[in-house]
Amino acid sequence: MTALASLTPAAACFYDRLNAARNVDEIDGIVRGIWAAYGNAEFGDEEAAFLQEAANNRRPMGRAASSIPGVVTMKPIGKLRSRLGSRFTPRQRQRSPDRQASRDRRRRLGGSSALPDTLRHHYTEGQRAVLCIIAGEIKHHGVCDLPIDKIAALAGVCRTTVQTTLHEARRLRHIRITERPVPGRKHLPNLIEIASAEWRTWLKRGPSAHRPIGSKTVNLVSTTKNTDRQKEGFARKERPKEADRGEPWGFYWVSSQLSRGCKA
């Protein structure tokens, strides 16, 4: 990245080094070099203050900056790189590949019977869809440990709606959330349990609506056809052992009928 045209060569060198810095410790070392060069009269007050301001702009948010004498009076013609963030990769905004399918899924889950009538009025349609996914996981596994992004994808909502739903449900004491922090690493997903006794009783009595998502289709079988097949099975004669020799089945069936008639 090119530095300011009005900077001296020494100040321009420090400016380029600030843009190429990869961590906070490297920035601190460059700042010490800037003020050491300023003490040796390699550049003036305005350039030293401008370089210090550029270093502060590259530091992560929340880190206190040292006080600097002087005021910046120059405008940079080169754009500074972004601030140094955390060690983790920035989260990408989640987008649905099919918004119509997500909307239909949200409406179907939001209108299901995952919540009792005494609790439904506390939540919106999107929030009820989120609680439907959580209730289904708790019904089948005893606890919900899905990450926020997956719950949002299954419910057809955004991650902000999931977070708002969890905060509201915990405030109303309908759910219980156990956090699982990991020092120095990405935290594990929270464990969600149902704290409402009425809701737990409701789940035990009724089916869950979240299972049809991604599951196999149900094969509907006619009860009339099953009855007919049972009658046909009772009326069918047992195959004789002589039929395994390769003779036609009709030959042995006729022979058995004739032998029965002769005995009669």
C-alpha positions in Angstrom: 0.0 0.0 0.0 1.4 3.4 -0.9 2.0 5.9 1.9 1.2 9.6 2.0 2.9 11.7 -0.7 3.6 14.5 1.9 5.4 12.2 4.3 9.1 12.1 4.6 10.8 8.9 3.5 11.4 7.8 7.1 7.7 8.4 8.1 6.5 6.7 4.9 8.6 3.6 5.8 6.9 3.4 9.3 3.5 3.9 7.6 4.1 0.9 5.3 5.3 -1.2 8.2 2.1 -0.4 10.2 0.0 -1.6 7.2 2.0 -4.8 7.0 1.8 -5.6 10.8 0.1 -8.9 11.6 -0.3 -8.7 15.4 -0.5 -6.2 18.2 3.0 -6.8 19.5 4.4 -5.9 16.1 2.4 -2.7 16.1 3.7 -1.8 19.6 7.3 -2.3 18.4 6.8 -0.1 15.4 5.3 2.6 17.6 8.4 2.6 19.8 10.5 2.9 16.7 8.4 5.9 15.5 8.9 7.9 18.7 12.6 6.9 18.8 12.9 8.3 15.3 11.0 11.4 16.3 13.4 11.9 19.2 16.3 11.8 16.6 14.5 14.6 14.6 13.9 12.3 11.5 10.4 13.8 11.1 8.2 16.4 12.6 5.4 16.6 15.1 2.5 16.3 12.6 4.0 13.2 11.0 4.6 11.5 14.4 1.1 12.2 15.5 -0.3 10.9 12.2 1.7 7.7 12.5 0.5 7.2 16.1 -3.1 7.6 15.0 -2.6 5.1 12.2 -1.2 2.6 14.7 -4.3 3.2 16.9 -6.6 2.5 14.0 -5.0 -0.9 13.4 -5.3 -2.0 17.0 -8.2 -4.2 17.9 -11.3 -2.6 19.4 -11.3 -2.3 23.2 -7.5 -2.0 23.6 -6.6 1.3 25.3 -4.4 3.6 23.3 -1.7 5.8 24.8 -2.2 9.5 24.9 -0.5 11.4 22.1 0.5 15.0 22.2 -0.5 17.1 19.2 -3.4 17.1 16.7 -3.6 15.3 13.3 -3.9 17.9 10.6 -3.2 15.7 7.6 -5.6 13.5 5.6 -4.2 10.1 4.4 -4.4 9.4 0.7 -3.7 5.7 1.3 -6.4 3.6 3.0 -5.3 1.7 6.2 -6.0 -2.0 6.4 -8.7 -3.2 8.7 -8.2 -3.6 12.5 -6.5 -6.7 13.9 -9.4 -8.9 15.0 -9.5 -12.0 17.2 -7.8 -15.3 16.4 -11.0 -16.9 15.1 -12.4 -16.6 11.6 -15.1 -13.9 11.3 -18.6 -15.3 11.2 -20.2 -15.2 7.8 -23.8 -14.0 7.5 -26.1 -17.0 7.2 -28.4 -17.0 4.2 -31.1 -19.4 3.2 -30.6 -21.0 -0.3 -34.4 -21.2 -0.7 -36.2 -18.5 1.1 -39.7 -19.8 0.0 -38.9 -23.2 1.5 -37.6 -21.6 4.7 -40.8 -19.5 5.0 -43.0 -22.5 4.5 -41.1 -24.5 7.0 -41.3 -21.6 9.6 -45.0 -21.4 9.2 -45.6 -25.1 9.4 -43.5 -25.5 12.6 -44.8 -22.3 14.1 -48.4 -23.5 13.8 -47.6 -27.0 15.1 -48.6 -28.2 18.6 -45.1 -28.2 20.1 -46.2 -25.8 22.8 -49.3 -26.0 25.0 -52.0 -23.4 24.5 -51.1 -21.7 27.8 -47.5 -20.9 26.5 -48.1 -20.3 22.8 -49.2 -16.7 23.2 -45.9 -15.6 24.6 -44.0 -16.2 21.3 -44.2 -15.1 17.7 -44.5 -17.5 14.8 -40.7 -17.6 14.2 -40.0 -18.1 17.9 -42.5 -21.0 18.1 -40.7 -22.6 15.1 -37.4 -22.3 17.0 -39.0 -23.8 20.2 -40.5 -26.6 18.0 -37.0 -27.7 16.9 -35.7 -27.5 20.4 -38.6 -29.4 21.8 -38.2 -32.2 19.2 -34.5 -32.6 20.1 -35.3 -32.7 23.8 -38.1 -35.3 23.2 -35.8 -37.7 21.3 -32.5 -37.0 23.0 -33.3 -35.6 26.4 -31.4 -32.4 25.8 -30.8 -30.0 22.8 -27.2 -29.4 22.0 -27.6 -28.0 18.5 -25.6 -24.8 17.6 -27.6 -21.7 17.0 -26.9 -21.7 13.2 -28.4 -25.2 12.8 -31.5 -24.4 14.8 -32.0 -21.3 12.7 -31.6 -23.4 9.5 -34.1 -26.1 10.6 -36.6 -23.5 11.8 -36.4 -21.3 8.7 -35.3 -18.2 10.7 -32.1 -16.2 11.3 -29.7 -16.7 14.1 -30.9 -13.4 15.8 -34.4 -14.8 16.1 -32.9 -18.0 17.8 -31.0 -15.9 20.3 -34.0 -13.7 21.0 -36.2 -16.8 21.5 -33.7 -18.3 23.9 -33.4 -15.2 26.0 -37.2 -14.7 26.2 -37.8 -18.4 27.0 -35.2 -18.3 29.7 -36.6 -15.1 31.1 -40.1 -16.7 31.3 -38.4 -19.8 32.9 -39.7 -22.1 30.2 -36.2 -23.5 29.4 -32.9 -23.9 31.2 -29.6 -23.1 29.4 -26.2 -24.5 30.5 -23.2 -22.8 29.0 -20.1 -24.8 28.1 -17.2 -22.3 27.8 -13.7 -23.6 26.6 -10.8 -21.3 27.6 -8.8 -20.2 24.6 -11.0 -22.0 22.1 -14.4 -21.8 20.5 -17.1 -22.5 23.1 -19.2 -25.7 22.9 -22.9 -25.4 22.0 -25.1 -24.6 25.0 -27.3 -27.4 26.5 -31.0 -26.5 26.5 -33.5 -28.3 28.7 -37.2 -27.6 29.4 -37.8 -26.2 32.8 -41.6 -25.9 32.5 -43.4 -29.0 34.0 -46.5 -28.3 31.9 -44.5 -28.2 28.7 -42.7 -31.5 29.6 -46.0 -33.2 30.2 -47.3 -31.9 26.9 -44.3 -33.3 25.0 -44.8 -36.7 26.6 -48.4 -37.0 25.4 -48.0 -35.6 21.8 -45.8 -36.2 18.8 -43.1 -33.9 17.7 -43.4 -31.8 14.5 -39.7 -31.4 13.7 -39.0 -35.0 12.7 -40.5 -34.9 9.2 -37.7 -32.5 8.2 -35.2 -34.5 6.3 -36.7 -37.8 7.2 -38.1 -40.6 5.0 -41.7 -40.4 3.7 -44.3 -42.5 5.4 -45.8 -45.3 3.3 -49.6 -45.3 3.8 -51.1 -48.8 3.8 -54.8 -49.6 3.3 -56.4 -51.6 6.1 -58.8 -53.1 3.6 -56.0 -54.6 1.5 -54.4 -56.0 4.6 -57.7 -57.8 5.6 -58.1 -59.2 2.1 -54.5 -60.5 2.1 -55.1 -62.2 5.5 -58.3 -63.9 4.2 -56.4 -65.0 1.1 -53.6 -66.4 3.2 -56.0 -68.5 5.3 -57.7 -69.9 2.2 -54.4 -70.8 0.5 -53.4 -74.5 0.8 -50.0 -75.5 2.1 -47.5 -76.4 -0.6 -46.8 -80.2 -0.5 -43.3 -81.5 -0.2 -43.6 -83.4 -3.5 -43.9 -80.2 -5.4 -40.2 -79.5 -4.7 -39.3 -82.4 -7.1 -40.0 -80.3 -10.1 -43.6 -81.5 -10.9 -46.2 -78.9 -11.7 -48.1 -77.6 -8.7 -51.5 -78.2 -10.4 -50.8 -81.9 -10.8 -50.3 -82.5 -7.1 -53.3 -80.3 -6.2 -55.6 -82.3 -8.5 -54.2 -85.6 -7.2 -54.8 -84.5 -3.6 -58.3 -83.6 -4.4 -59.0 -86.9 -6.1 -57.5 -88.9 -3.3 -59.7 -87.1 -0.8 -62.8 -87.8 -3.0 -62.0 -91.5 -3.2 -61.7 -91.7 0.6 -65.0 -90.0 1.0 
